[in-house]
Amino acid sequence: MTALRVSEIFLSIQGESTHVGRLCVFVRLAGCNLSCVYCDSQYAAKGAGLEMGLPEVLAKVESFGVKLVEITGGEPLVQPACGDLITALADEGFEILLETNGTVDLGLFDRRARYIVDIKTPASGSGGSFLAANYEKLKSSDEVKFVITSRMDFDWAVDVVRERGLAKKLAVLFSPADGLVTLKELAGWMIEGKTPARMNIQLHKMIWGQEARGV
């Protein structure tokens, strides 16, 4: 039986990406291959999770009656069975968002999902981890995200976006790292530089607070 290590499954409001504000079922898988200084889901990244069979996960997702699903973590793609989950959800007609840190080859997985790829900045604690081959595997329906911890990170991210022509290909998101960069600071830098990106503000934290889980 295909088994997954699951941290939590819940229904909430999508707080990030271009899908912000939509009802969404979240499947948060346990475990991660990186350790970022601003990680807000350490309980999933470092936790063992609950082992669940694929049919059990699908039944739980279907019970909410919502067709938008996000698979997140931790880093979901480090679990071999995540590929089976993506395909099973796609076969059932779900709209799938997949949050990933870009260290795993996207070409190994069902491309019916929309991949939201977090490219780690130099000061994230995991700089240089992005698999360069994934740049060529990104589709127009995918998105890339940069979590900004400083002005240096911001300038680095802008250079990557421009050198790779990312804004011409897909949605680009810039997020301020909690406690390190304020919304006002990031907004100012983006306005000053006419940055070709969308500001990503984590709506769920504004609604339920910084420490809330299962939301």
N, C-alpha and C positions, 0 to 999 in steps of 0.2 A: 504493500500500500504506500502511495506517495504521502509523505509526512512533512509538515512544516512546523517550525518553532515560532509560535505566535505570542507576541507580547500583549496585544489587545485588538479587539474589533469593535467599532462603535460608529454610530451615526452622528454627524455634526455638520457645521457650516464650513465649507472650504475656506481656509484663511489665507491662502497664498496662490501664486501663479495667476495666469490670465483667467482662471476659473473661480476666482475669489467670490465669495457670497453665495455659491451654489450649495444645495444639500448634497452631501457626499458621505459614502460609507468608507471608513478608513480601516485597512488591514495593516496593522503595524507588526512587522516581523522582527524577531529578536536577533541580536548579533551584529557586529560591524567590524570591518577590517581597518578602520581609521580611528584616530582619537583627536577630535578638533577642540580647540580651546573654548568655543562658544556652544558646544553641543547642548541642546535643550531636551534630549531624550536619552540621557545616560541610562535610565532604567531599562530601556530597550536595547541600547548598544551593548551594555555589559551584562544584561540578564540572559538567563537560559531560555526563558519563555515556556509556554505550554505546548506540548506536542499535539498537533491536531492533524487528522487525515484530510486530504483534499475534499472529499464529499462533505465533511463536517464544516470546513471553512466556507464552501460554496453555499451550504444550507443557511449558515449564519448570515452571510452577505445577502442572500435572497430574502431573508426574513424581514429586512428593513423596507423592502419595496421601493428602493431608490436605485436608479440605473447608473449613476456616476460612482465609480469606485477608485480610491487611491490606495496603491500598495506602497508602503513606506517602511522606515526602520528607525534606528539601525541602518544597515545597508541590505536591502532585500535581495539583491542579485547574487550575494555570496551563498545563498541557500539554493542548492541545485533544483529543489522542487518548486522554486519560484517561477521558473519557466513553465511548468505544468499549470500553475495557478493562473498565470497570464493568459495562456491559451484557452483554458477552461472557461474563464470569465468572458473572453472574447467570443467564444463559441456560443455562449448564452446571451449574447447581445449587449453586454455591459460596455459602457464607455470607461476606459481605463486610463488612469494617470499613474505613472511609475516614478517615484522619487529615487534617484540614484546619485552616487558621488562620482560616477564616471570612471571608476577604476576597473570595471569589468566590461568586456567586449559586448557592446550592444547588439552586434550582429548575431549573437547566439540566441537571441530571444525574439518572440513574436512581435512583429513591428506594427500590429494593429493597436498596441498600446501607445499612448503619448508619453514620451520620456522627458522628465524634468530633471536636467542634469546639473548638479551642483559642482562647479569648477572651483576647486579649493585655492584660495589666495595664499601668498607667501606667509602671511602672519596667522593663518588659520591653525597652524600646527600640523597640517597635512599638505603643505605646498608641494607641488611637483608630482602629486599622486595621479593626476588625470591621465588616462590612456589616450595618447595623441591620436591613435587610429580612429577613435570615436568621433573626432571632428568630421570625418568624411561620412559617417554613418548617421548623422543627425538629419532629420527631415523637417520640412516646414511646419509640421504639426507638433514638433517637439519644442522644448524651451530650455534655455540655459540660465543658471542662477549663479550670482556671485554674492557671497556674504562678506560685507566690507567691515574690517576691524579698524581701519586707519586711513589717512589720506594716501599713504604709500600703497595700501591695498587697492584703493580706488583708482589711482593712476595706473597701476599694473593691470587691473581689470579692463579699464578703458583701452589700453594698448592691445590686449588680447582680442577684445571685440573688434577693434579696427583692423588689426593685422590679419585676423581670420575672416573678416567680412561677415561676422555673425548676425549683425542687425539686418543685413540684406536677405538673410536666409530664414530666420526664425525669431521668436520673441526672446528678448534678453531682459532678465530681471536683476536688479540690484537691491540687496537687503542690508540694512544696518545691523551689525552684531549687537545684541542687547548689552548695555552697560559699557560699550566701547565707542560706539558712534551713535549720535542722536539722529532722529528723523530730520531735524532742522539742518544739521550739518550735511547729511547726505543729500538732502534736497538742494542745498546751496551749491554743493560741488557739481551736481548734475545740471543745475541751471547755468552756472558759470561756464561749464564746458560744453553746453548743448549736447549732453551725453545721449547717444542713441539707445536708450534703454528705458524700461518701465520700473518705477519704484515699487518695491515689494514690502508691505508693511505688517504682515502677520496679524490679520484681523482677529483671529481666534484669541490671541493674547490680549487684545484690547477689550474683548467681550468678557472673558473669563479670568484674566490675570496671568501672570508669568508662570506660576507653578502648577496650574490646573492640568490634570491628566484626563484622557478619555473625552476630550472636547475638540 
